[in-house]
């Protein structure tokens, strides 16, 4: 049985907690823009150190419940089967994660700034905050996240479907694992305010997602009578959400590149209504939406070659562990491109 008190005394645990608290205390964003964002968000911002300390202490006091203990053990077993060391140990906690404020410039899609918010914000306060950021000449979106890996145990939303819950637990652990590797450490530096190539963020999030897809599928298949098939974005009437969203992103990029900011925003509003008419509700489709979804290479709202490149490397790798070791040792998109170029044609 896992000894929580022993974990609290381990250097790894202490290091993780220290890094978490430092991350929480240092602002992201730069100059006047970052200060304006924080002033607007101040009434809604999450006190991260206090929230994480409560999360950590309550998990130690109450112990790991049966469901999370079983899930964590199953994830560790699947990792071992794939030759991946569970370092740090997989530890999850079901709790509503914080909300995330994402900010982008209006004239281009860029993951400019992000800030954790109180989990219990209602829609009125969410829209009030987004409007306040918009008045600064920026694009803003408050999003719900499925998990939060900058806490130990990692937080996983209890409202997710079972398959998504398993994948979220794996993905948040993957972020903790990658933080001990060159790629993930650079991402951590970016969170600490030392800006990195945006490709580093996309590579890190994409790699964590690919680990979650493979390990999550192994774990989830043991919970279901038969393994679930991959979700298809195409509906019975032939509507392909992923293809339409990729088209939307290309059109928006083109309009913004031509300096047609208002036309791009009008187009996104129209596309949001179009998606809703086809059964896909998106509360707000704007530059910040694409900035957030763009860091996940698998997402149809993303742009760039990183996911395709990483998929090529995965197919050329003999195992998941070989693939993870190779990509996690990289320091940016240039290294990824070099690895892809070295593949036999």
Phi, psi and omega in degrees: 000142183288132182262103182297322182295325177293321179298319182297335181270352185283144178301324181297314181296314180299317180298317180298315181297317179300315180298321179298314182293321178297315179302319182292330186271340180267134179282149167261179185083171185221144170057214185297323181298311180299320179295319179296320178298316183290326176295317180294325185270351187309316182294343186246353186294147179275134171282089190297312180303316181294319180295316182287325177297317177298317180299315182294312183292320181294326179290326178289319182291318184272345185078173180273125182291165187301319184295309181292326178297316179295315180298314180300316181295321180292322177295316179299321179297317180294322177297316179299319179300329181266006177077024181249127180285134179278078181231112002288168176303148180286118178223123184237157177217130179277114180199150180293121181290165173297160168277163182233124173271123178245133182235136176227153168297159176281327188279349175202160181271115183209135177283076191288315185205157176209151183209135178282140183237164179301135184297333189266015179298136177271174186297324180300314180290324178299312182291327176298316179295314179301319179295322178296322178289322179299325179294345176274002181085023183238170175253133185225149177209133173261124184240152171272136178248151184279340181199171183217106186272350178276041175212152179223113003296152177295147180265133178232134182294129178282353183268359180284152169300158187303314182297316179294326179296316178298313181297322179295319179297318178294315184296319180291322174297319181302321177297320178294319178297314183291336179298340179268004180245162182305313183297311181291328178293322176296323176297318178299318178299322178297319178296330180280358178105359178264092191302137179243170172306128179307333178297332177297318179296314181296318179298316181295312181294322180292318178297315178299321178293322179290322174298316180297321180298312185285310180291320179299322179295320179297314182292314183296325181296336178281345179266339183254157178296323174224149180297137180289142177283159178299138181293134181255131181281353182272128180273174182298332181273007176092359180287127182249101183300315183299315180296318180293323179289323176297320176299316179300315180298318179297318180296317180296315178303318180295316180295318180293321178298330179274003180080011182268069187293311182295323177295322178296319181290321176297319179297316180295321177298319178294320179292325176300316178296323178297313179298320180297323179295339179260012175094009180246101183276123174236117186298318181210127179245106183212188182299321180294326176301311181289329177297318180290307184290338182291340181279353176255105187303331181285341187286137178296344176277000180272161177226160179101170190266000192300315182295317179298319179296316181290326175296319177299318177295321179297318181294332180273353182270145180286337183206165177297319182297321177297317179296313182296316179300320184291311184286322183293341178275353182281161181239011177161178183300330180297319178294323178295315179298319179297319179294320179294318180297334182277351179292144177294140182264000000 
